[in-house]
Amino acid sequence: MSYLRFEKALMTNLEDSLPKELLRTNRSGAYSCSTIVDCNTRKYHGLLVVPVPEIDDENHVLLSSLDVTVIQHGAEFNLGLHKYQGNNFSPKGHKYIREFDCDKVPTTIYRVGGVLLKKEVVFQHYEDRLLIRYTLVEAHSATTLRFRPFLAFRSVRQFTHENTVASRDYSEVDNGIKTCMYAGYPDLYMQFSKKNEFVFQPDWYRGVEYPKEQERGYASTEDLYVPGYFEMPIKKGESIVFSAAVSSIKPSVLKKLFDEEVAERNPRDNFFHCLVNAAHQFHIRKKNDDRYLLAGYPWFKCRARDTFISLPGLTLSIEEQDYFELVMKTAEKGLREFMAGKPLTVQIAEIEQPDVLLWAIWAIQQYAKEAGLEKCRDMYGQLVKDIVKFIESGKHNNLQLRDNGLLYSNGKDKAVTWMNSTANGYPVVPRTGYIVEFNALWYNALCFAQSIAELDGDKALAEQLNERAAVCQKSFVDTFLNEHGYLFDYVDENPRDWSVRPNMIFAAAFDYSPLDQAQKKSVVDYCTRELLTPKGLRSLSPKSGGYNPMYTGPQTQRDYAYHQGTAWPWLGGFYMEALLKLYKRTRLSFIERQMVGYEDEMAYHCLGTMPELFDGNPPFHGRGAMSFAMNVAEILRTLELLENYKY
């Protein structure tokens, strides 16, 4: 039986099927996404969603959906599904679904009387092209298929509504048409592998509603434009391939192209393979051959901190060292431009955040474990030393090295850590001063840089780094460790934040820790008692003031909950690492049980991947972005750590 397979009972129950989303991507940042019953529930959903750099840096929904109608003996059976205002679903095509399978490619089987129709979907690698193959498996009489495209031509952050500006013009192309609703957009080519008749019948479908946007407190309705429909006969055993793209294609190659794309797909037949598939979905390749990691889908871009935290798990943990090097090549270019005060030529956001340079060293350190310290030195040794020198020289405008050996950042007016939610223009969690993970990262970076200097035979530099690390280590313990045995989250001169937060786990997890064994155990024990959930570590203890674990409601309400008790799987990765370092093999079975909690998500939210965060209280419902790189990465890294401890 397939790992990701759902029977008719679930598919026809919208309460169960509508929350399950399906994401397909290519390497340009374009994607195809909807629910498993093809009912769009977000404004970000669409069959063909592509970047249009001529307009802005957002993705744009060109083709929202494609309704298929089976016609026999003059009777029409529409297999589409849309939600309209007033909780009305039409045309309720989900009732014809017999089963859904997502092992290699998403496959839906529809039964309409004696007709059995199979639909398979792929999103072409390196081209902004969606391919759908329809196969008539069974039919006892003449059958016709009618295809009705729903067009949006809008940013994923906006809605479209009926208007007189939208162009109704179209041109015939081989076995299809091309059309463009607004100036500045590319043409949308809709073509079939078989000759067909296009009937021009322009109309607006009004009041399409997206319940996920309602939940998030946003506007939630739009109108979609339908230019007409395509119609063609289909025989038993015959397959027809539909292509939606921003460029034309010869219809004669569509069937072969579909087969080639399917052959390249890896099966999602277990937990690990699902995560590997999800990891590849974050890969972005630009025209100049720069390589990036997207922070998540559907609304995140390439962000510096996310890149370095997720890079080891998304590449090294699945034996893809070459892609680590490609991404790091692009990232190093950006880091050096930033340190030199030059304009960025890479598309990496938030590279100026004060902890980004420190996370870059951590990522390089993970590379050293896989490739060996000598190769790491050859590839990135100079970058590590340059970053340390840059920080020590005080050239970063918000990362000051104080006389006590600790790093100081101002986060009062602008969020400077991963806990970056804001309300009314100010950080919800104003972490400022000596920030615990910044200084755990700094101590780790000094020690790692020392190991590189020793390999180089540079005794003077190695001794210098050793002395600075010793000063940092003493100050770290004196500053952050409190009498209760956990670490302050941040210390700004006299005020100290007594909240129990997960950021202290890094000090126990890193290879070079400023804490001794007893101190590490105390930190891990606090995280276990107050922060651990089946979905990662909470961002705040229930015993601390302001605990707000449910990430629901309108934007402001969610902003106040974002880092006030919600659970994050990526933090759980560092917790598992600390646990293994402290307790070795005795904790293997416990961590394996934690992995089961993550595996449950493979078939629950967006199939085969991990959402951005979870509620901090039972039933720990997944929230936020449908697929989040750091979560996928740290689960993969944890699985690798498990394997290493087993053998």
Order of alpha helices (4+ residues) and beta strands (2+ residues): beta-alpha-alpha-beta-beta-beta-beta-beta-beta-beta-beta-beta-beta-beta-beta-beta-beta-beta-beta-alpha-beta-beta-alpha-alpha-beta-beta-beta-alpha-alpha-alpha-alpha-beta-beta-beta-beta-beta-alpha-alpha-beta-alpha-alpha-beta-beta-alpha-beta-alpha-alpha-beta-beta-beta-alpha
